[in-house]
Amino acid sequence: MDDVRGLEADRNEAGDVDARAGAVDGPRLDIGTDERRMHVRAYNHWVSLLRGRAYPAIDDLDLADMTDFGPNGVLLDFSTGVENPAISFVGRALREECAIDTSITHISQVPSRSLLSRLTDHYLQIIANTAPIGFEAEFVNARGHNTLYRGILMPFSSHGESIDYIYGVINWKELVDDVTQARLDDELAVAVRCGPTRGAAIAWADGPRGGLDADLLPSTESVGATVFDRLARARKSAEAVRAAEANARDALYRVLDRAYALAAAANADPHGYEALLENAGVPLHLRAPMLPVVELVFGTGYDKSRLTDYAAVLAYAHRSGIASDGLRAFLEQAEGGIDGIVSAERGARADPA
């Protein structure tokens, strides 16, 4: 299942774009080993191009100069409409992995079960979120190999007012079979036992499941540690988990807030909404009218139970008369959070009186 995060959540109120106030464009991600990840470097490059604007100018994106992550990138062109965006650029590594040539010029031509489809499947979320979107998951590719991938989509504009280009970067790693993995695990265990007693933790810095905090990984540094040392390490790990949970909750509230705003916009423009649904292959659900909205935002491949819960949150907000721009504030103070709201909405459906 895809795990999708709006990276706009990392840009707090102090870092929001405001050229008149001279505010910074947005914080660069600086999280230890994570800064070596390809998608984080791409995000930092996107931030460097903001220069006080809501979106970077597409003219400032130099595809020839991005030797670091350019081979794993793709540029989508929405200047003629969102129904079937043009593919203006596909990096060499991504093109070779997907076995595609220059005949692929639009999203509708992207082969299913290709890494390129993992990127292009998320493009409508950028329109709804109006901010960079990061995602990671695994899938079985066209060769039948289970593949882990992590990607990011970032909005650009040709005129500064709305999104008409999206630049995406994705990296990946194919998983080996169980027998090979067991052999590699044994070899790694031997190397750790024979290696130095103090050293850097091993992590896949440039792909899914990588970049873990060294304090969360097994380490020979724990040998001989006192009870006080172990408590300090455990508390540090707990603090990291709490911080990650808080950031994830804030990002989810922001996305749901924007999904709710999308629902209001869909109500005002039913024809445009129908076009979005048709393009994304999302059916209407008469008994759950908010479900297509969250499927547009999160993708139809997202966890079904979560989609149902998120649709219930939007339905509760609509039934309660919450303003189209007020869901996030409501969620932040709601008793029981999302779980409480879902329970209340289901209770209301069961007892319509």
Sequence and secondary structure as in RCSB ss.txt:
>XXXX:A:sequence
MDDVRGLEADRNEAGDVDARAGAVDGPRLDIGTDERRMHVRAYNHWVSLLRGRAYPAIDDLDLADMTDFGPNGVL
LDFSTGVENPAISFVGRALREECAIDTSITHISQVPSRSLLSRLTDHYLQIIANTAPIGFEAEFVNARGHNTLYR
GILMPFSSHGESIDYIYGVINWKELVDDVTQARLDDELAVAVRCGPTRGAAIAWADGPRGGLDADLLPSTESVGA
TVFDRLARARKSAEAVRAAEANARDALYRVLDRAYALAAAANADPHGYEALLENAGVPLHLRAPMLPVVELVFGT
GYDKSRLTDYAAVLAYAHRSGIASDGLRAFLEQAEGGIDGIVSAERGARADPA
>XXXX:A:secstr
  EEEEGGGGS GGGS  TTTT  S      GGGGGSHHHHHHHHHHHTTTTSSS BGGG  GGG TTTGGGEEE
EE TT SSS EEEEE HHHHHHHT  TT  BGGGS TTSHHHHHHTTHHHHHHH S EEEEEEEE TTS EEEEE
EEEEEEBSSSSS  EEEEEEEEEE   HHHHHHHHHHHHHHHHHS SS      TTSTT    GGGS  GGGTT 
 HHHHHHHHHHHHHHHHHHHHHHHHHHHHHHHHHHHHHHHHHH HHHHHHHHHHHT    TT TTHHHHHHHH T
TS HHHHHHHHHHHHHHHHTT  TT HHHHHHH TTHHHHHHHHHHHHHH   
